[in-house]
Amino acid sequence: MSHQIQHVAIIPDGNRRWAKQKGKSSFEGHRFAADHTIPKLYDTVIALGISHCTIWALSPENFSKRSKLEVHNLLRLLHVFIYKRMDEMNHKGIKINIIGDTAKFPEKIQKDLAFAIEKTKDNAKLTLIFALNYGGRDEILRAMQKISNIKSQNTKLDKVLFENQLDTVGIPDPDLIIRTGGEKRTSGFMLWQSEYAEYAFVDKFFPDFTPEDLRTCIFDFQNRQRRFGK
């Protein structure tokens, strides 16, 4: 049985452990992933004809609990990634989208993200979504706050109204969520959207996750029986 896949999401765990294993600073794991792993993955996603790919780059816990230096370096890496890869992404038809509470980021980073979204908005080959300061519970709470601001006595709270306040409005729910790094938990990623997602847990650290590993996960997904509650 083969399933069409519209959206693959990746929880890229293990960057820091990969670096430690090699005697490098934790930042080097993130840098390697940005320079080598992610570009190969989005090329593979395009080759497989998948229209949406999400990469969870930073959770609220990462943003608030890790050292200021590490968070600064991650945001700096994001800045470099955007400007280094912009022409390539436009050439390949990649549209950038962002989910998460980025209002807490420095103004410079917010401008970088707005620039990336604007410059790639007309691309249609792949929508590449970065989840930044994103958490599933946080997203739901922010959505409910938005609803409380617009709700009137005549407004009925239903699935459509709620989904229209989520960060992922207009984005198809993920069909497959892949977590690298050997951990077998979801960490609250896309709590609402993952209702019928399939999961793949991979032992490799994210910097070592290859296009062949991605293809293996996709092949396994396509041979599963999805029931959607039926």
Secondary structure, 3 states (H helix, E strand, C coil): CCCCCCEEEEECCCHHHHHHHCCCCHHHHHHHHHHHHHHHHHHHHHHCCCCEEEEEEECHHHHHHCCHHHHHHHHHHHHHHHHHHHHHHHHHCEEEEEECCHHHCCHHHHHHHHHHHHHHCCCCCEEEEEEECCCHHHHHHHHHHHHHHHCCCCCCCCHHHHHCCCCCCCCCCCCEEEECCCCCCCCCCCCCCCCCCEEEECCCCHHHCCHHHHHHHHHHHHCCCCCCCC
